[in-house]
Amino acid sequence: MTSYSSPVTGYKKIAVIGANGMLASMLCDSAPESVTLYRFDLPELDITDGEQVSKTLTAVNPDVVINCAAFTQVDACETQRETAFQVNGEGPGHLATVARKIGAVLVHISTDFVFSGAGTIPYVEDDITEPISAYGESKLQGEQAILASGLSDYYIVRTSWLYGPNGSNFVETIIRLANEREELGIVVDQIGTPTYTADLANAIWTLVNTVTNNSSPVTAPYGIYHYSNSGVCSWYEFACAIVEQLRNDNVPLKIKELKPITTAEYPLSAERPSYSVLSKEKYVQVTGEEVPDWRYSLGVYLQGRVMSNE
Ligand SMILES: NC(=O)c1ccc[n+]([C@@H]2O[C@H](COP(=O)([O-])OP(=O)(O)OC[C@H]3O[C@@H](n4cnc5c(N)ncnc54)[C@H](OP(=O)(O)O)[C@@H]3O)[C@@H](O)[C@H]2O)c1
């Protein structure tokens, strides 16, 4: 366990679970100074082990538990269903049970993959869930386990198409392939919204602040929230924007052509929702915060990346 001490203004203890992952590392890097972080990941804390979760969290006694731990390899979840359901389905239930026992708030990260993708307008929090993959099913089971635990003080934050430092993600894959190949086919018939981990981390801290900081002007009611960047695109448009922005920053690339292809032309083990845009209206109304546009945030990420490579 690594813990970071910080000044004691509005001192709160926050346990971050799955702390070595992409989102969690951004959360830890962007934590407000007024919190003390306790970071946990495998092998020292396995969320599938209820007893271990109970012992570890009871010892720390955090005010807030933020769960970023998950089995996130969507295609591998199809062949490793048991692991997917243990980690994504049962793990959040163990965390919720302990959070309830110790009086902590639980923040749990879920996914647009709980929806079927048959929709045509942005999904709101109480739309019907109907996952079409083992990953989506297991993540939905995780949400349901939290509800079934009897814990009332929780935020379930569903997000989509995450990218950022410290993780494998679509942006990094496109950058690598654009350096290796002259031509790339990218799926054009799946529509969603990318999310920069820095923006999601900010949204999570905003929600947490409303219930841990006595001087917060608003209190976000507990429950489910949707958060991604704003705007809509296909994976193809996302890839085009990545290449275009890198070219604008004079990054040398081998790629000459990005070709739009259909999902049927790029078969994968797990089915993906063809439309998974999330409505951020509830988050915006409750917090009064703006949600950055996906192209803007992509630019921020890529510029930071270029500068750190200079
Ligand atoms: N990435 C996306 O595009 C996306 C989209 C929508 C929602 N989400 C959700 O957002 C959250 C964060 O995603 P991410 O991409 O940042 O995840 P990530 O980088 O894959 O990080 C997940 C972390 O959880 C750890 N972990 C796995 N099994 C565990 C267990 N049994 N006990 C404790 N820790 C365990 C992983 O360790 P190992 O690496 O050692 O396995 C890893 O450090 C997840 O809940 C995910 O479902 C992600």
The ligand as an SDF file (V2000), in Angstrom:
LIG
                    3D

 48 52  0  0  0  0  0  0  0  0999 V2000
  -10.9840    1.5900  -20.6670 N   0  0  0  0  0  0  0  0  0  0  0  0
  -12.1620    1.9370  -21.1580 C   0  0  0  0  0  0  0  0  0  0  0  0
  -12.3110    2.2830  -22.3470 O   0  0  0  0  0  0  0  0  0  0  0  0
  -13.3760    1.9580  -20.2610 C   0  0  0  0  0  0  0  0  0  0  0  0
  -14.6180    2.3320  -20.7960 C   0  0  0  0  0  0  0  0  0  0  0  0
  -15.7390    2.3510  -19.9590 C   0  0  0  0  0  0  0  0  0  0  0  0
  -15.6080    2.0100  -18.6200 C   0  0  0  0  0  0  0  0  0  0  0  0
  -14.4050    1.6360  -18.1280 N   0  0  0  0  0  0  0  0  0  0  0  0
  -14.3030    1.2840  -16.6980 C   0  0  0  0  0  0  0  0  0  0  0  0
  -13.4540    2.2210  -16.0820 O   0  0  0  0  0  0  0  0  0  0  0  0
  -12.7300    1.6080  -15.0080 C   0  0  0  0  0  0  0  0  0  0  0  0
  -11.2440    1.8930  -15.1550 C   0  0  0  0  0  0  0  0  0  0  0  0
  -10.8240    1.3950  -16.4230 O   0  0  0  0  0  0  0  0  0  0  0  0
   -9.2760    1.4080  -16.8390 P   0  0  0  0  0  0  0  0  0  0  0  0
   -9.2580    1.3110  -18.3260 O   0  0  0  0  0  0  0  0  0  0  0  0
   -8.5620    2.5130  -16.1270 O   0  0  0  0  0  0  0  0  0  0  0  0
   -8.8370    0.0050  -16.2360 O   0  0  0  0  0  0  0  0  0  0  0  0
   -7.3860   -0.6760  -16.2290 P   0  0  0  0  0  0  0  0  0  0  0  0
   -6.3500    0.2720  -16.7270 O   0  0  0  0  0  0  0  0  0  0  0  0
   -7.5270   -2.0120  -16.8720 O   0  0  0  0  0  0  0  0  0  0  0  0
   -7.1360   -0.8520  -14.6590 O   0  0  0  0  0  0  0  0  0  0  0  0
   -7.8230   -1.8040  -13.9080 C   0  0  0  0  0  0  0  0  0  0  0  0
   -6.9440   -2.1290  -12.7010 C   0  0  0  0  0  0  0  0  0  0  0  0
   -7.6600   -3.0790  -11.9090 O   0  0  0  0  0  0  0  0  0  0  0  0
   -6.7390   -4.0970  -11.5390 C   0  0  0  0  0  0  0  0  0  0  0  0
   -7.4500   -5.3350  -11.2210 N   0  0  0  0  0  0  0  0  0  0  0  0
   -7.8700   -6.3150  -12.0770 C   0  0  0  0  0  0  0  0  0  0  0  0
   -8.4480   -7.3160  -11.3890 N   0  0  0  0  0  0  0  0  0  0  0  0
   -8.3970   -6.9530  -10.0670 C   0  0  0  0  0  0  0  0  0  0  0  0
   -8.8070   -7.5790   -8.8550 C   0  0  0  0  0  0  0  0  0  0  0  0
   -9.3800   -8.7900   -8.8580 N   0  0  0  0  0  0  0  0  0  0  0  0
   -8.5960   -6.9240   -7.6860 N   0  0  0  0  0  0  0  0  0  0  0  0
   -7.9920   -5.7250   -7.6730 C   0  0  0  0  0  0  0  0  0  0  0  0
   -7.5580   -5.0820   -8.7800 N   0  0  0  0  0  0  0  0  0  0  0  0
   -7.7610   -5.6930   -9.9630 C   0  0  0  0  0  0  0  0  0  0  0  0
   -5.8640   -4.2390  -12.7680 C   0  0  0  0  0  0  0  0  0  0  0  0
   -4.6810   -4.9610  -12.4420 O   0  0  0  0  0  0  0  0  0  0  0  0
   -3.9830   -5.8500  -13.6020 P   0  0  0  0  0  0  0  0  0  0  0  0
   -3.6090   -4.8830  -14.6880 O   0  0  0  0  0  0  0  0  0  0  0  0
   -2.8440   -6.4670  -12.8880 O   0  0  0  0  0  0  0  0  0  0  0  0
   -5.0310   -6.8260  -14.0540 O   0  0  0  0  0  0  0  0  0  0  0  0
   -5.6190   -2.7790  -13.1100 C   0  0  0  0  0  0  0  0  0  0  0  0
   -4.5700   -2.2200  -12.3490 O   0  0  0  0  0  0  0  0  0  0  0  0
  -13.1330    0.1310  -15.0490 C   0  0  0  0  0  0  0  0  0  0  0  0
  -14.1640   -0.0880  -14.1380 O   0  0  0  0  0  0  0  0  0  0  0  0
  -13.6700   -0.0730  -16.4520 C   0  0  0  0  0  0  0  0  0  0  0  0
  -14.6120   -1.1200  -16.5100 O   0  0  0  0  0  0  0  0  0  0  0  0
  -13.2850    1.6090  -18.9100 C   0  0  0  0  0  0  0  0  0  0  0  0
  1  2  1  0
  2  3  2  0
  2  4  1  0
  4  5  1  0
  4 48  2  0
  5  6  2  0
  6  7  1  0
  7  8  2  0
  8  9  1  0
  8 48  1  0
  9 10  1  0
  9 46  1  0
 10 11  1  0
 11 12  1  0
 11 44  1  0
 12 13  1  0
 13 14  1  0
 14 15  2  0
 14 16  1  0
 14 17  1  0
 17 18  1  0
 18 19  2  0
 18 20  1  0
 18 21  1  0
 21 22  1  0
 22 23  1  0
 23 24  1  0
 23 42  1  0
 24 25  1  0
 25 26  1  0
 25 36  1  0
 26 27  1  0
 26 35  1  0
 27 28  2  0
 28 29  1  0
 29 30  1  0
 29 35  2  0
 30 31  1  0
 30 32  2  0
 32 33  1  0
 33 34  2  0
 34 35  1  0
 36 37  1  0
 36 42  1  0
 37 38  1  0
 38 39  2  0
 38 40  1  0
 38 41  1  0
 42 43  1  0
 44 45  1  0
 44 46  1  0
 46 47  1  0
M  CHG  2   8   1  16  -1
M  END
$$$$
